[in-house]
Amino acid sequence: MATFPSGNVNDYRRYYMYTFNKLAQGTLAAVVGLAFSVGVLAADITGAGATFPYAIYTKWAEAYQSATGNKVNYQGIGSSGGVKQIKAKTVDFGGTDAPLKETDLNAAKLVQVPTVMGGVTIVTNVPGIGSGKLKLDGVTAADIFRGAITKWNDPAIARLNPGVKLPNLAITVAHRSDGSGTTYAFTNYLAKQSMAFKRDVGAGNTVNWPANAVGGKGNPGVAANVQKIKGAIGYVDIADAMKNNMTFIALKNRTGHYIVPSRQSVADAAAGADFKVKGMAPDLLDQSHKNAWPITTATYVLAYEKGKDPIRQKGVVDFFTWSLNNGQKMAEELGFVALPANVVKMVEAEMKNIK
């Protein structure tokens, strides 16, 4: 450490050179620190995948940018596309409604966490029959979607709906044309109800729909087909059904109650679920709560355990941490169901594996 010069000219020179160097070092450190801070603030991240959470992810992104200045761009391209892109390392996070199994997560070195919950609802366009007025059970719904029941006044539907005037109208099945987590949840539910559906159509992101069925891209595509085709029946998430003011059916649940889809019936279905499993993806279909909506699902984010860009990795964690703690009301306004508080804490703990 330099001491104040005694009066010797050389001492003065050494003192002032020492002071100048220290000031310069301090300025450089400040500049580097500022640059790093700005870099962190400018950590724009991109994601792609499931269309089911598109509305809430874009809403969260807008609010997050207003709060922090950081940008998040999410493209709704379907769950299969999201998984493909995260594995190809072309996005910072992927979105999927069809959760990956533990073996897939380990092989791809990915972390998977849920973000919000919702439900897949069956929507119709049957003249004269409003929302919740038409009842179906799982077996009958499966027969409709595999093409075994082709008219709305079929005896199987009539037996479930005494007193309802059913038209002699052809049924058109509307389905997703792209690889879809919504399809995954819906077909897995129907496959549980009917071995014939599992045999004829299958269960997964893409399946073998009947030849006379009509495909649409994304949930909006299915919704549009149902709305424009008289006699159509399809499946979309509850949020899209609510947004488009669609007509939905009452579906018989595991306890024998006919349930209309709602945030509460989705929350009741998830009440007893164990999110401690690897990938935090318990089976939420056909739960035993008396008010449970039978086709309840969560949507998931996939991120790298160890990414190449630490700032972007931190950006993914920061965005979803902020959203889960500040965006629950936004989710509910859009028809989604917020994760329970204890599950949010589990998600935050799991996200520590994103390095």
TIBA-172263 format. One record per residue (C-alpha): residue number from 1; residue in one letter; x negated, y negated, z negated. Coordinates in nm, 3 decimals, decimal comma. Each point is the difference from the previous one (the first is absolute). Layout:
! TIBA-172263
<resi:NUM resn:A x:X y:Y z:Z> $
...
***
This chain:
! TIBA-172263
<resi:1 resn:M x:0,000 y:0,000 z:0,000> $
<resi:2 resn:A x:-0,137 y:-0,348 z:0,090> $
<resi:3 resn:T x:-0,050 y:-0,264 z:-0,267> $
<resi:4 resn:F x:0,039 y:-0,375 z:0,046> $
<resi:5 resn:P x:-0,327 y:-0,138 z:0,154> $
<resi:6 resn:S x:-0,248 y:-0,174 z:-0,224> $
<resi:7 resn:G x:-0,086 y:-0,282 z:0,245> $
<resi:8 resn:N x:-0,247 y:0,179 z:0,226> $
<resi:9 resn:V x:0,090 y:-0,048 z:0,369> $
<resi:10 resn:N x:-0,040 y:0,372 z:0,081> $
<resi:11 resn:D x:0,224 y:0,089 z:-0,294> $
<resi:12 resn:Y x:0,270 y:-0,232 z:0,136> $
<resi:13 resn:R x:-0,026 y:0,163 z:0,342> $
<resi:14 resn:R x:0,030 y:0,352 z:-0,145> $
<resi:15 resn:Y x:0,296 y:-0,106 z:-0,217> $
<resi:16 resn:Y x:0,198 y:-0,155 z:0,282> $
<resi:17 resn:M x:-0,071 y:0,294 z:0,236> $
<resi:18 resn:Y x:0,124 y:0,241 z:-0,268> $
<resi:19 resn:T x:0,315 y:-0,207 z:-0,056> $
<resi:20 resn:F x:0,068 y:-0,027 z:0,375> $
<resi:21 resn:N x:-0,035 y:0,377 z:0,050> $
<resi:22 resn:K x:0,235 y:0,075 z:-0,288> $
<resi:23 resn:L x:0,262 y:-0,237 z:0,135> $
<resi:24 resn:A x:-0,035 y:0,152 z:0,346> $
<resi:25 resn:Q x:0,041 y:0,351 z:-0,138> $
<resi:26 resn:G x:0,308 y:-0,106 z:-0,193> $
<resi:27 resn:T x:0,152 y:-0,160 z:0,307> $
<resi:28 resn:L x:-0,070 y:0,310 z:0,211> $
<resi:29 resn:A x:0,160 y:0,225 z:-0,260> $
<resi:30 resn:A x:0,304 y:-0,226 z:-0,012> $
<resi:31 resn:V x:0,031 y:0,004 z:0,377> $
<resi:32 resn:V x:-0,033 y:0,379 z:0,013> $
<resi:33 resn:G x:0,257 y:0,036 z:-0,277> $
<resi:34 resn:L x:0,239 y:-0,233 z:0,178> $
<resi:35 resn:A x:-0,048 y:0,184 z:0,327> $
<resi:36 resn:F x:0,070 y:0,333 z:-0,170> $
<resi:37 resn:S x:0,312 y:-0,142 z:-0,163> $
<resi:38 resn:V x:0,125 y:-0,136 z:0,331> $
<resi:39 resn:G x:-0,078 y:0,337 z:0,161> $
<resi:40 resn:V x:0,211 y:0,178 z:-0,260> $
<resi:41 resn:L x:0,284 y:-0,247 z:0,046> $
<resi:42 resn:A x:-0,017 y:0,052 z:0,375> $
<resi:43 resn:A x:0,021 y:0,380 z:-0,027> $
<resi:44 resn:D x:0,282 y:0,044 z:0,252> $
<resi:45 resn:I x:0,113 y:0,363 z:0,015> $
<resi:46 resn:T x:0,204 y:0,203 z:0,248> $
<resi:47 resn:G x:0,230 y:0,296 z:-0,041> $
<resi:48 resn:A x:0,230 y:0,207 z:0,217> $
<resi:49 resn:G x:0,246 y:0,284 z:-0,037> $
<resi:50 resn:A x:0,349 y:0,072 z:-0,129> $
<resi:51 resn:T x:0,283 y:-0,227 z:0,115> $
<resi:52 resn:F x:0,196 y:0,073 z:-0,319> $
<resi:53 resn:P x:-0,208 y:-0,244 z:-0,216> $
<resi:54 resn:Y x:-0,065 y:-0,250 z:0,282> $
<resi:55 resn:A x:0,248 y:-0,257 z:-0,134> $
<resi:56 resn:I x:-0,144 y:-0,001 z:-0,353> $
<resi:57 resn:Y x:-0,367 y:0,015 z:0,104> $
<resi:58 resn:T x:0,045 y:-0,302 z:0,226> $
<resi:59 resn:K x:0,194 y:-0,182 z:-0,273> $
<resi:60 resn:W x:-0,273 y:0,077 z:-0,253> $
<resi:61 resn:A x:-0,266 y:-0,109 z:0,248> $
<resi:62 resn:E x:0,168 y:-0,337 z:0,048> $
<resi:63 resn:A x:0,029 y:-0,061 z:-0,374> $
<resi:64 resn:Y x:-0,353 y:0,129 z:-0,064> $
<resi:65 resn:Q x:-0,148 y:-0,237 z:0,258> $
<resi:66 resn:S x:0,184 y:-0,293 z:-0,159> $
<resi:67 resn:A x:-0,135 y:0,098 z:-0,343> $
<resi:68 resn:T x:-0,359 y:0,091 z:0,092> $
<resi:69 resn:G x:-0,075 y:-0,119 z:0,353> $
<resi:70 resn:N x:-0,079 y:0,357 z:0,109> $
<resi:71 resn:K x:0,170 y:0,145 z:0,308> $
<resi:72 resn:V x:0,144 y:0,349 z:0,037> $
<resi:73 resn:N x:0,121 y:0,125 z:0,337> $
<resi:74 resn:Y x:0,216 y:0,314 z:0,007> $
<resi:75 resn:Q x:0,135 y:0,165 z:0,315> $
<resi:76 resn:G x:0,295 y:0,239 z:-0,018> $
<resi:77 resn:I x:-0,099 y:0,275 z:0,243> $
<resi:78 resn:G x:0,136 y:0,307 z:-0,182> $
<resi:79 resn:S x:-0,152 y:0,221 z:-0,267> $
<resi:80 resn:S x:-0,182 y:0,226 z:0,245> $
<resi:81 resn:G x:-0,168 y:-0,303 z:0,154> $
<resi:82 resn:G x:-0,100 y:-0,132 z:-0,340> $
<resi:83 resn:V x:-0,164 y:0,328 z:-0,100> $
<resi:84 resn:K x:-0,175 y:0,020 z:0,337> $
<resi:85 resn:Q x:-0,138 y:-0,354 z:-0,028> $
<resi:86 resn:I x:-0,126 y:0,030 z:-0,358> $
<resi:87 resn:K x:-0,177 y:0,324 z:0,091> $
<resi:88 resn:A x:-0,149 y:-0,170 z:0,306> $
<resi:89 resn:K x:-0,119 y:-0,287 z:-0,226> $
<resi:90 resn:T x:0,167 y:-0,266 z:0,215> $
<resi:91 resn:V x:0,201 y:-0,155 z:-0,287> $
<resi:92 resn:D x:-0,066 y:-0,085 z:-0,364> $
<resi:93 resn:F x:0,305 y:0,189 z:-0,124> $
<resi:94 resn:G x:0,264 y:0,229 z:0,145> $
<resi:95 resn:G x:0,367 y:0,030 z:-0,083> $
<resi:96 resn:T x:0,188 y:0,330 z:-0,007> $
<resi:97 resn:D x:0,333 y:0,129 z:-0,129> $
<resi:98 resn:A x:-0,125 y:0,356 z:0,047> $
<resi:99 resn:P x:-0,264 y:0,038 z:-0,273> $
<resi:100 resn:L x:-0,319 y:0,185 z:0,080> $
<resi:101 resn:K x:-0,074 y:0,319 z:-0,188> $
<resi:102 resn:E x:-0,292 y:0,026 z:-0,240> $
<resi:103 resn:T x:-0,211 y:0,196 z:0,249> $
<resi:104 resn:D x:0,051 y:-0,267 z:0,268> $
<resi:105 resn:L x:-0,084 y:-0,282 z:-0,242> $
<resi:106 resn:N x:-0,319 y:0,174 z:-0,111> $
<resi:107 resn:A x:-0,108 y:0,082 z:0,355> $
<resi:108 resn:A x:0,049 y:-0,359 z:0,121> $
<resi:109 resn:K x:-0,127 y:-0,153 z:-0,328> $
<resi:110 resn:L x:0,314 y:-0,207 z:-0,044> $
<resi:111 resn:V x:0,187 y:-0,140 z:-0,300> $
<resi:112 resn:Q x:0,381 y:0,013 z:0,014> $
<resi:113 resn:V x:0,238 y:-0,199 z:-0,220> $
<resi:114 resn:P x:0,373 y:-0,080 z:0,015> $
<resi:115 resn:T x:0,111 y:-0,362 z:0,032> $
<resi:116 resn:V x:0,382 y:-0,007 z:0,002> $
<resi:117 resn:M x:0,282 y:0,249 z:0,010> $
<resi:118 resn:G x:0,305 y:0,022 z:0,219> $
<resi:119 resn:G x:0,234 y:0,244 z:0,158> $
<resi:120 resn:V x:0,091 y:0,132 z:0,340> $
<resi:121 resn:T x:0,368 y:-0,051 z:0,066> $
<resi:122 resn:I x:0,225 y:0,157 z:0,262> $
<resi:123 resn:V x:0,169 y:-0,272 z:0,206> $
<resi:124 resn:T x:0,293 y:0,034 z:0,242> $
<resi:125 resn:N x:0,203 y:-0,182 z:0,259> $
<resi:126 resn:V x:0,343 y:0,159 z:-0,028> $
<resi:127 resn:P x:0,283 y:-0,246 z:0,079> $
<resi:128 resn:G x:0,236 y:-0,056 z:-0,292> $
<resi:129 resn:I x:-0,219 y:0,160 z:-0,269> $
<resi:130 resn:G x:-0,189 y:-0,239 z:-0,227> $
<resi:131 resn:S x:-0,304 y:0,043 z:-0,223> $
<resi:132 resn:G x:0,029 y:0,272 z:-0,261> $
<resi:133 resn:K x:0,336 y:0,122 z:0,132> $
<resi:134 resn:L x:-0,142 y:0,302 z:0,184> $
<resi:135 resn:K x:-0,137 y:0,287 z:-0,213> $
<resi:136 resn:L x:-0,259 y:0,256 z:0,105> $
<resi:137 resn:D x:-0,186 y:0,271 z:-0,184> $
<resi:138 resn:G x:-0,351 y:0,113 z:0,088> $
<resi:139 resn:V x:0,100 y:0,307 z:0,201> $
<resi:140 resn:T x:0,253 y:-0,189 z:0,213> $
<resi:141 resn:A x:-0,243 y:-0,285 z:0,060> $
<resi:142 resn:A x:-0,263 y:0,255 z:0,106> $
<resi:143 resn:D x:0,247 y:0,160 z:0,244> $
<resi:144 resn:I x:0,075 y:-0,340 z:0,152> $
<resi:145 resn:F x:-0,365 y:-0,094 z:0,044> $
<resi:146 resn:R x:-0,093 y:0,338 z:0,150> $
<resi:147 resn:G x:0,281 y:-0,030 z:0,253> $
<resi:148 resn:A x:0,227 y:0,276 z:-0,133> $
<resi:149 resn:I x:0,283 y:-0,246 z:-0,078> $
<resi:150 resn:T x:0,075 y:-0,223 z:0,297> $
<resi:151 resn:K x:0,336 y:-0,173 z:-0,074> $
<resi:152 resn:W x:0,099 y:-0,225 z:-0,289> $
<resi:153 resn:N x:0,328 y:0,186 z:-0,054> $
<resi:154 resn:D x:-0,180 y:0,333 z:-0,042> $
<resi:155 resn:P x:0,165 y:0,216 z:-0,274> $
<resi:156 resn:A x:-0,322 y:0,001 z:-0,207> $
<resi:157 resn:I x:0,008 y:-0,380 z:-0,026> $
<resi:158 resn:A x:0,379 y:-0,007 z:-0,049> $
<resi:159 resn:R x:-0,022 y:0,237 z:-0,300> $
<resi:160 resn:L x:-0,226 y:-0,248 z:-0,179> $
<resi:161 resn:N x:0,221 y:-0,297 z:0,088> $
<resi:162 resn:P x:0,369 y:0,076 z:-0,072> $
<resi:163 resn:G x:0,219 y:-0,295 z:0,088> $
<resi:164 resn:V x:-0,259 y:-0,166 z:0,224> $
<resi:165 resn:K x:0,109 y:-0,042 z:0,362> $
<resi:166 resn:L x:-0,290 y:0,145 z:0,198> $
<resi:167 resn:P x:-0,012 y:-0,083 z:0,373> $
<resi:168 resn:N x:-0,042 y:0,251 z:0,280> $
<resi:169 resn:L x:-0,329 y:-0,168 z:0,086> $
<resi:170 resn:A x:-0,331 y:0,150 z:0,108> $
<resi:171 resn:I x:-0,290 y:-0,025 z:-0,244> $
<resi:172 resn:T x:-0,326 y:-0,149 z:0,127> $
<resi:173 resn:V x:-0,304 y:0,065 z:-0,220> $
<resi:174 resn:A x:-0,241 y:-0,296 z:-0,017> $
<resi:175 resn:H x:-0,352 y:0,076 z:-0,117> $
<resi:176 resn:R x:-0,353 y:-0,137 z:-0,010> $
<resi:177 resn:S x:-0,200 y:0,045 z:0,320> $
<resi:178 resn:D x:-0,332 y:-0,074 z:-0,171> $
<resi:179 resn:G x:-0,184 y:0,192 z:-0,271> $
<resi:180 resn:S x:0,177 y:-0,114 z:-0,313> $
<resi:181 resn:G x:-0,013 y:0,037 z:-0,376> $
<resi:182 resn:T x:0,372 y:-0,077 z:-0,005> $
<resi:183 resn:T x:0,052 y:0,303 z:0,223> $
<resi:184 resn:Y x:-0,230 y:0,199 z:-0,230> $
<resi:185 resn:A x:0,212 y:-0,075 z:-0,307> $
<resi:186 resn:F x:0,332 y:0,044 z:0,178> $
<resi:187 resn:T x:-0,081 y:0,329 z:0,173> $
<resi:188 resn:N x:-0,161 y:0,146 z:-0,311> $
<resi:189 resn:Y x:0,323 y:-0,073 z:-0,187> $
<resi:190 resn:L x:0,216 y:0,163 z:0,270> $
<resi:191 resn:A x:-0,237 y:0,297 z:0,022> $
<resi:192 resn:K x:0,053 y:0,056 z:-0,373> $
<resi:193 resn:Q x:0,376 y:0,005 z:0,059> $
<resi:194 resn:S x:0,007 y:0,222 z:0,307> $
<resi:195 resn:M x:-0,223 y:0,282 z:0,121> $
<resi:196 resn:A x:0,164 y:-0,041 z:0,342> $
<resi:197 resn:F x:-0,115 y:-0,362 z:0,016> $
<resi:198 resn:K x:-0,351 y:0,100 z:-0,103> $
<resi:199 resn:R x:-0,001 y:0,266 z:0,273> $
<resi:200 resn:D x:0,151 y:-0,208 z:0,280> $
<resi:201 resn:V x:-0,136 y:-0,349 z:-0,070> $
<resi:202 resn:G x:-0,278 y:0,036 z:-0,255> $
<resi:203 resn:A x:-0,138 y:-0,240 z:-0,261> $
<resi:204 resn:G x:-0,273 y:-0,257 z:0,046> $
<resi:205 resn:N x:-0,095 y:-0,336 z:0,153> $
<resi:206 resn:T x:0,117 y:0,126 z:0,340> $
<resi:207 resn:V x:0,250 y:0,282 z:0,057> $
<resi:208 resn:N x:0,203 y:0,171 z:0,275> $
<resi:209 resn:W x:0,321 y:-0,201 z:0,017> $
<resi:210 resn:P x:0,297 y:0,124 z:0,207> $
<resi:211 resn:A x:-0,017 y:-0,071 z:0,373> $
<resi:212 resn:N x:0,293 y:-0,245 z:-0,011> $
<resi:213 resn:A x:-0,154 y:-0,210 z:-0,283> $
<resi:214 resn:V x:-0,118 y:-0,358 z:0,061> $
<resi:215 resn:G x:-0,341 y:-0,120 z:-0,116> $
<resi:216 resn:G x:-0,093 y:-0,350 z:-0,118> $
<resi:217 resn:K x:-0,333 y:-0,148 z:-0,106> $
<resi:218 resn:G x:-0,026 y:-0,087 z:-0,366> $
<resi:219 resn:N x:0,288 y:-0,038 z:-0,243> $
<resi:220 resn:P x:0,118 y:-0,305 z:0,198> $
<resi:221 resn:G x:0,025 y:0,214 z:0,314> $
<resi:222 resn:V x:0,217 y:0,260 z:-0,172> $
<resi:223 resn:A x:0,217 y:-0,272 z:-0,156> $
<resi:224 resn:A x:0,050 y:-0,164 z:0,340> $
<resi:225 resn:N x:0,107 y:0,328 z:0,163> $
<resi:226 resn:V x:0,250 y:0,077 z:-0,275> $
<resi:227 resn:Q x:0,149 y:-0,348 z:0,022> $
<resi:228 resn:K x:0,049 y:0,007 z:0,377> $
<resi:229 resn:I x:0,121 y:0,362 z:0,051> $
<resi:230 resn:K x:0,351 y:0,086 z:-0,120> $
<resi:231 resn:G x:-0,003 y:0,331 z:-0,181> $
<resi:232 resn:A x:-0,371 y:-0,026 z:-0,085> $
<resi:233 resn:I x:-0,160 y:0,126 z:-0,319> $
<resi:234 resn:G x:-0,357 y:-0,068 z:-0,102> $
<resi:235 resn:Y x:-0,237 y:-0,051 z:-0,291> $
<resi:236 resn:V x:-0,179 y:-0,313 z:-0,113> $
<resi:237 resn:D x:-0,138 y:-0,128 z:-0,328> $
<resi:238 resn:I x:0,240 y:-0,173 z:-0,237> $
<resi:239 resn:A x:-0,172 y:-0,336 z:0,050> $
<resi:240 resn:D x:0,064 y:0,008 z:0,377> $
<resi:241 resn:A x:0,357 y:0,121 z:-0,053> $
<resi:242 resn:M x:0,069 y:-0,290 z:-0,235> $
<resi:243 resn:K x:-0,174 y:-0,256 z:0,223> $
<resi:244 resn:N x:0,205 y:0,109 z:0,302> $
<resi:245 resn:N x:0,327 y:0,034 z:-0,196> $
<resi:246 resn:M x:0,034 y:0,360 z:0,114> $
<resi:247 resn:T x:0,261 y:0,259 z:-0,092> $
<resi:248 resn:F x:-0,136 y:0,279 z:-0,218> $
<resi:249 resn:I x:0,144 y:0,327 z:-0,120> $
<resi:250 resn:A x:0,047 y:0,134 z:-0,354> $
<resi:251 resn:L x:-0,226 y:0,302 z:-0,043> $
<resi:252 resn:K x:0,056 y:0,284 z:-0,245> $
<resi:253 resn:N x:-0,293 y:0,033 z:-0,239> $
<resi:254 resn:R x:-0,137 y:0,295 z:-0,191> $
<resi:255 resn:T x:0,245 y:-0,044 z:-0,289> $
<resi:256 resn:G x:0,302 y:-0,007 z:0,231> $
<resi:257 resn:H x:0,060 y:-0,375 z:-0,006> $
<resi:258 resn:Y x:0,053 y:-0,199 z:0,320> $
<resi:259 resn:I x:-0,243 y:-0,290 z:-0,017> $
<resi:260 resn:V x:-0,029 y:-0,315 z:0,208> $
<resi:261 resn:P x:-0,358 y:-0,124 z:0,041> $
<resi:262 resn:S x:-0,103 y:-0,284 z:-0,230> $
<resi:263 resn:R x:-0,306 y:-0,124 z:-0,187> $
<resi:264 resn:Q x:0,140 y:0,152 z:-0,318> $
<resi:265 resn:S x:0,058 y:0,344 z:0,150> $
<resi:266 resn:V x:-0,357 y:-0,003 z:0,137> $
<resi:267 resn:A x:-0,137 y:-0,106 z:-0,339> $
<resi:268 resn:D x:0,200 y:0,278 z:-0,168> $
<resi:269 resn:A x:-0,146 y:0,256 z:0,242> $
<resi:270 resn:A x:-0,352 y:-0,108 z:-0,091> $
<resi:271 resn:A x:0,061 y:-0,021 z:-0,375> $
<resi:272 resn:G x:-0,137 y:0,345 z:-0,080> $
<resi:273 resn:A x:-0,270 y:0,021 z:0,267> $
<resi:274 resn:D x:-0,360 y:0,079 z:-0,095> $
<resi:275 resn:F x:-0,231 y:-0,246 z:0,177> $
<resi:276 resn:K x:-0,310 y:0,146 z:-0,166> $
<resi:277 resn:V x:-0,055 y:0,249 z:0,283> $
<resi:278 resn:K x:-0,291 y:-0,053 z:0,240> $
<resi:279 resn:G x:0,097 y:-0,265 z:0,253> $
<resi:280 resn:M x:0,282 y:-0,114 z:-0,232> $
<resi:281 resn:A x:0,261 y:0,159 z:0,228> $
<resi:282 resn:P x:0,260 y:0,202 z:-0,192> $
<resi:283 resn:D x:0,294 y:0,153 z:0,186> $
<resi:284 resn:L x:0,288 y:-0,246 z:-0,043> $
<resi:285 resn:L x:0,250 y:0,186 z:0,221> $
<resi:286 resn:D x:0,324 y:0,137 z:-0,142> $
<resi:287 resn:Q x:-0,074 y:-0,077 z:-0,365> $
<resi:288 resn:S x:0,230 y:0,120 z:-0,278> $
<resi:289 resn:H x:0,114 y:-0,334 z:-0,148> $
<resi:290 resn:K x:0,378 y:-0,028 z:0,037> $
<resi:291 resn:N x:-0,033 y:-0,335 z:0,178> $
<resi:292 resn:A x:-0,308 y:0,088 z:0,208> $
<resi:293 resn:W x:-0,002 y:-0,091 z:0,368> $
<resi:294 resn:P x:-0,104 y:0,330 z:0,164> $
<resi:295 resn:I x:-0,238 y:-0,142 z:0,261> $
<resi:296 resn:T x:-0,224 y:-0,214 z:-0,219> $
<resi:297 resn:T x:-0,358 y:-0,065 z:0,098> $
<resi:298 resn:A x:-0,295 y:-0,224 z:-0,076> $
<resi:299 resn:T x:-0,230 y:-0,165 z:0,249> $
<resi:300 resn:Y x:-0,376 y:0,021 z:-0,036> $
<resi:301 resn:V x:-0,320 y:-0,189 z:0,073> $
<resi:302 resn:L x:-0,313 y:0,180 z:0,115> $
<resi:303 resn:A x:-0,340 y:-0,160 z:-0,057> $
<resi:304 resn:Y x:-0,362 y:0,114 z:0,019> $
<resi:305 resn:E x:-0,165 y:0,130 z:-0,314> $
<resi:306 resn:K x:-0,317 y:-0,172 z:0,121> $
<resi:307 resn:G x:0,027 y:-0,243 z:0,290> $
<resi:308 resn:K x:-0,276 y:-0,166 z:0,198> $
<resi:309 resn:D x:0,107 y:-0,354 z:-0,096> $
<resi:310 resn:P x:0,023 y:-0,058 z:-0,376> $
<resi:311 resn:I x:0,178 y:-0,333 z:0,045> $
<resi:312 resn:R x:0,277 y:0,161 z:0,206> $
<resi:313 resn:Q x:0,024 y:0,288 z:-0,246> $
<resi:314 resn:K x:0,044 y:-0,252 z:-0,280> $
<resi:315 resn:G x:0,253 y:-0,181 z:0,217> $
<resi:316 resn:V x:0,219 y:0,311 z:0,022> $
<resi:317 resn:V x:-0,009 y:0,051 z:-0,376> $
<resi:318 resn:D x:0,065 y:-0,368 z:-0,071> $
<resi:319 resn:F x:0,294 y:-0,021 z:0,240> $
<resi:320 resn:F x:0,186 y:0,302 z:-0,132> $
<resi:321 resn:T x:-0,082 y:-0,077 z:-0,363> $
<resi:322 resn:W x:0,140 y:-0,350 z:0,048> $
<resi:323 resn:S x:0,304 y:0,129 z:0,188> $
<resi:324 resn:L x:0,091 y:0,268 z:-0,253> $
<resi:325 resn:N x:-0,018 y:-0,252 z:-0,283> $
<resi:326 resn:N x:0,153 y:-0,302 z:0,175> $
<resi:327 resn:G x:0,215 y:0,135 z:0,281> $
<resi:328 resn:Q x:0,251 y:0,231 z:-0,165> $
<resi:329 resn:K x:0,287 y:-0,247 z:0,026> $
<resi:330 resn:M x:-0,075 y:-0,049 z:0,370> $
<resi:331 resn:A x:0,017 y:0,378 z:0,046> $
<resi:332 resn:E x:0,339 y:0,023 z:-0,168> $
<resi:333 resn:E x:0,139 y:-0,287 z:0,207> $
<resi:334 resn:L x:-0,088 y:0,197 z:0,314> $
<resi:335 resn:G x:0,170 y:0,318 z:-0,122> $
<resi:336 resn:F x:-0,306 y:0,184 z:-0,131> $
<resi:337 resn:V x:-0,038 y:0,143 z:-0,348> $
<resi:338 resn:A x:-0,295 y:-0,114 z:-0,209> $
<resi:339 resn:L x:-0,232 y:0,256 z:-0,153> $
<resi:340 resn:P x:0,053 y:0,050 z:-0,374> $
<resi:341 resn:A x:-0,241 y:-0,203 z:-0,215> $
<resi:342 resn:N x:-0,185 y:0,311 z:-0,118> $
<resi:343 resn:V x:-0,051 y:0,112 z:0,361> $
<resi:344 resn:V x:-0,140 y:-0,344 z:0,092> $
<resi:345 resn:K x:-0,263 y:0,047 z:-0,272> $
<resi:346 resn:M x:-0,083 y:0,343 z:0,142> $
<resi:347 resn:V x:-0,035 y:-0,151 z:0,349> $
<resi:348 resn:E x:-0,238 y:-0,266 z:-0,132> $
<resi:349 resn:A x:-0,209 y:0,269 z:-0,167> $
<resi:350 resn:E x:-0,007 y:0,212 z:0,319> $
<resi:351 resn:M x:-0,106 y:-0,300 z:0,209> $
<resi:352 resn:K x:-0,322 y:-0,018 z:-0,202> $
<resi:353 resn:N x:-0,110 y:0,291 z:0,221> $
<resi:354 resn:I x:-0,006 y:-0,241 z:0,295> $
<resi:355 resn:K x:-0,366 y:-0,102 z:-0,003> $
***
